[in-house]
Amino acid sequence: VERLYALRRHPIVGDTRGIGLVGCVEGRPGGSGDRFVRDLEFGTRVDQVCEELGLIVRPLVNMCVFSPPLVITPDEIDAMFDILDTAIGRVTMELERRAG
């Protein structure tokens, strides 16, 4: 739970929540233009960067949902959150650069 809540330090993350091994990172990207388009871009980009780094998440508009296997190890959970943290950081920089 601590690692999930720690992702809230990113300004683009509006909320994180989870129960058991199921979790969700909800993005709240700022900027101008169509809010739905910005939300969709957040989910899509975080999914793409996570996949490039070896993690599959399921984007649902502005939410990235994950449900690792029940046999996941503590080290693998740490690796999963490291990837999520990195991906959210990269996407934040991309979107900030574009908003410029």
C-alpha positions in Angstrom: 0.0 0.0 0.0 2.9 2.4 0.8 4.4 2.1 -2.7 0.9 2.6 -4.3 0.3 5.7 -2.2 3.8 7.0 -2.9 2.9 7.4 -6.6 0.6 10.3 -5.5 3.8 12.5 -5.3 3.6 12.9 -9.1 1.6 16.0 -9.8 -0.2 14.3 -12.7 -1.6 11.5 -10.4 -5.0 12.4 -8.9 -5.5 9.2 -6.9 -4.3 5.7 -6.2 -6.3 2.9 -4.7 -6.2 -0.8 -4.3 -7.3 -3.8 -2.4 -5.2 -6.9 -2.1 -3.1 -7.2 -5.3 -5.5 -5.2 -7.5 -4.6 -1.5 -7.9 -5.3 1.6 -9.9 -3.5 4.8 -10.6 -5.8 7.6 -11.7 -4.3 10.4 -13.7 -5.5 14.0 -13.7 -3.5 15.7 -16.4 -3.9 19.5 -16.6 -3.8 21.6 -19.6 -6.2 23.1 -22.1 -8.4 21.4 -24.6 -10.7 18.5 -24.4 -10.4 16.8 -21.0 -11.4 13.4 -22.3 -8.6 13.5 -24.8 -6.0 14.5 -22.1 -7.3 11.7 -19.8 -7.1 9.2 -22.6 -3.6 10.2 -23.5 -2.5 9.8 -19.9 -3.7 6.2 -19.7 -2.5 5.3 -23.2 1.0 6.7 -22.6 1.5 5.2 -19.2 0.5 1.9 -20.6 2.9 2.2 -23.5 5.9 3.2 -21.4 5.1 0.5 -18.8 5.0 -2.1 -21.6 8.3 -0.8 -23.0 9.8 -1.4 -19.5 8.3 -4.9 -19.1 5.0 -4.3 -17.3 1.5 -4.7 -18.6 -1.2 -2.4 -17.1 -4.7 -2.0 -18.4 -5.5 1.6 -19.4 -9.1 2.6 -18.8 -9.2 6.2 -20.0 -7.3 8.1 -17.3 -6.7 5.1 -15.1 -4.0 2.4 -15.2 -5.2 -0.8 -13.5 -3.0 -3.7 -12.5 -3.6 -7.1 -11.1 -0.5 -9.1 -10.8 -0.5 -12.9 -10.4 -1.2 -14.2 -6.9 2.3 -15.9 -6.9 4.1 -12.6 -7.3 7.1 -12.2 -5.0 7.9 -9.1 -2.9 10.9 -8.3 -5.2 8.6 -8.5 -8.2 6.1 -6.2 -6.5 8.9 -3.7 -5.9 10.0 -4.0 -9.6 6.4 -3.4 -10.7 6.2 -0.2 -8.6 9.6 1.0 -9.9 8.3 0.6 -13.4 5.0 2.4 -12.7 7.0 5.3 -11.0 9.3 5.6 -13.9 6.5 5.5 -16.5 4.5 8.1 -14.7 7.5 10.3 -14.4 8.3 10.1 -18.1 4.7 10.8 -19.1 4.5 13.7 -16.8 7.6 15.2 -18.4 6.2 14.6 -21.9 2.9 16.3 -21.2 4.6 19.2 -19.4 6.9 19.7 -22.3 4.0 19.8 -24.8 2.0 22.2 -22.6 5.2 24.2 -22.5 
